[in-house]
């Protein structure tokens, strides 16, 4: 599930995250991610978001970075967040997710248009 992280490599295998999206009980989606997935991609439910990821809706997926989750309430359980850009139709999107070893859950932290879009 994990890579031995170097700053230019993801912390997780995307294939493991994608596989987890088959089972909604394995994935938590933050409320902001729900809101922006609906606003920008018309993905209104958890089922729609996970199905979109599972069915390769994230075209031209490109790893951006991995960082420590700054708002982690449990500092004794460091969690890394992997960020990706993707294309969907004419939009460039941004997805950030992480895995909590204690809960055994994947977490979608962000799902919105790419902040890098203005610079492309």
Beta strands, then each sheet from edge to edge (+ up, - down):
strand 1: 27-29
strand 2: 59-68
strand 3: 80-88
strand 4: 91-100
strand 5: 105-113
sheet 1: 1+ 5+ 4- 3+ 2-
end
